[in-house]
Amino acid sequence: MNIIPSHSSDNVTTPVLNILYCDDHIVAIDKPAGMLVHRSPIDKHETVFAVQTLRDQLGKHVYPAHRLDRPTSGVLLFSFNSTIAAQVGQQMMDKHVAKTYHALVRGFVSYSGLIDYALKYRYDKIADKHKRPQQPPQPATTLYEPLARFEVPEPVGKYQSARYSLVKLSPSTGRKHQLRRHMAHIRHPIIGDTTHGDGKQNKFAKDHFTFANLALSCTHMGLVHPVTQKWIDIQSNMHSELQRLTDALAPFQI
């Protein structure tokens, strides 16, 4: 977990979250990879959550305006009251929020493109036990743009070399695991994705580059401020392990 420890209590390390933006109404943090946004029945033993950690750090209640998957790092937005959180959530539902992610994926992505592929809701037996089953596939679209390509002259599975692309992803919808599922759909799964990814490529990245994270970070969010009505842009870097991996791949860029 890419966090800065502040102090320990009962053998639990309390992280200090990096605040990217804060005013009287909203606050954005750089969520570390591996941190849950809030308590979840999926992992009852977890003790560190973004909501509680930020509340304790600021000394006031916060309300998440959206979510990031546990292994995904980057811009995570909260408000100081539930009404504003709902307003931001409505902006997202109306596709008025701009989001950018950076990811390292398998293979060479040579061109920019649009993935328009509806996604069925993926139910979790524990977390989603109260949700209505058998929902129809939901529309989902993602723009993707290649930024760099790398080729490591080492065999992986049936391939003679390990090929990667650093890509920029811009989803206009926010379906569960959308980016992970969309990139897998076009045969460029995100490195480190243990659910939708390539196990052999994940093992290669771990063995050769000691990378054991998900290579996905939310690096930008732009939205209309729910109170001032002015456009704001919030920026974050790729998480440290993903940056370290891309730095290690730099000599293999083609």
BELCORPE-V888129 format. One record per backbone hydrogen bond with DSSP energy under -0.5 kcal/mol. NH is the residue of the N-H (numbers start at 1). CO is the residue of the C=O. E is the energy in kcal/mol with one decimal. If there is no record, write none. Layout:
BEGIN
NH	CO	E
NH	CO	E
END
This chain:
BEGIN
2	33	-0.6
3	1	-1.7
4	16	-0.8
5	3	-0.7
6	14	-2.6
7	14	-0.9
9	12	-2.2
12	9	-1.5
13	11	-0.5
14	7	-2.9
15	13	-0.6
16	4	-2.2
17	15	-0.6
18	30	-0.5
19	17	-0.7
20	18	-0.6
20	28	-2.5
21	28	-1.5
23	26	-2.2
27	78	-2.2
28	21	-2.9
29	76	-2.6
30	18	-2.3
31	29	-1.0
31	74	-3.0
34	70	-2.3
35	32	-1.6
36	48	-0.7
43	40	-0.8
46	43	-1.1
50	36	-2.6
51	37	-2.6
53	49	-2.5
54	50	-2.7
55	51	-2.3
56	52	-2.5
57	53	-2.1
58	54	-2.5
59	55	-2.1
60	55	-1.0
63	79	-2.6
65	77	-2.7
66	77	-0.7
72	69	-1.3
73	216	-1.5
74	31	-2.0
75	218	-1.8
76	29	-2.3
78	27	-3.0
79	63	-2.2
80	25	-2.0
85	81	-1.7
86	82	-2.1
87	83	-1.9
88	84	-2.4
89	85	-2.4
90	86	-2.1
91	87	-1.9
92	88	-2.0
93	89	-2.1
94	90	-2.3
95	92	-1.4
96	91	-2.8
98	222	-2.6
100	220	-2.3
101	169	-2.7
102	217	-2.5
103	167	-2.2
104	215	-1.6
105	103	-0.5
105	165	-2.8
106	189	-2.4
107	163	-2.9
109	107	-0.6
110	108	-0.8
113	144	-2.1
115	142	-3.3
116	114	-0.7
117	115	-0.6
117	140	-1.9
119	138	-2.6
123	121	-0.8
128	124	-2.1
129	126	-1.1
131	128	-1.5
138	119	-3.0
142	115	-2.1
143	170	-2.3
144	113	-2.6
145	168	-2.0
147	166	-3.3
148	166	-1.4
150	164	-2.6
151	252	-2.3
152	162	-3.1
153	151	-0.5
154	152	-2.8
156	159	-1.8
159	156	-2.3
162	152	-2.8
163	161	-0.6
164	150	-2.6
165	105	-1.9
166	148	-2.5
167	103	-3.0
167	165	-0.6
168	145	-2.8
169	101	-2.8
170	143	-2.8
172	141	-2.1
173	141	-0.9
178	175	-2.1
181	177	-2.8
182	178	-3.1
183	179	-2.4
184	180	-1.6
185	181	-1.9
186	182	-1.5
187	184	-1.6
188	183	-3.0
191	104	-2.6
193	190	-1.7
194	192	-0.9
197	193	-1.0
199	197	-0.7
202	198	-2.5
203	199	-2.2
204	200	-2.2
205	201	-2.5
206	202	-1.9
207	203	-3.0
208	204	-3.0
209	205	-1.5
210	206	-1.1
211	205	-1.8
212	210	-0.6
215	191	-2.7
215	213	-0.5
216	214	-2.1
217	102	-2.3
218	73	-3.0
219	100	-1.9
219	217	-0.8
220	100	-1.5
221	234	-2.2
222	98	-2.8
223	232	-2.0
225	223	-0.6
225	230	-3.2
229	225	-1.9
232	223	-2.8
234	221	-2.9
236	219	-2.4
242	239	-0.5
243	239	-2.5
244	240	-2.4
245	241	-2.0
246	242	-2.4
247	243	-2.2
248	244	-2.1
249	245	-1.6
250	246	-0.8
250	247	-0.6
252	249	-2.3
253	250	-1.8
254	149	-2.1
END
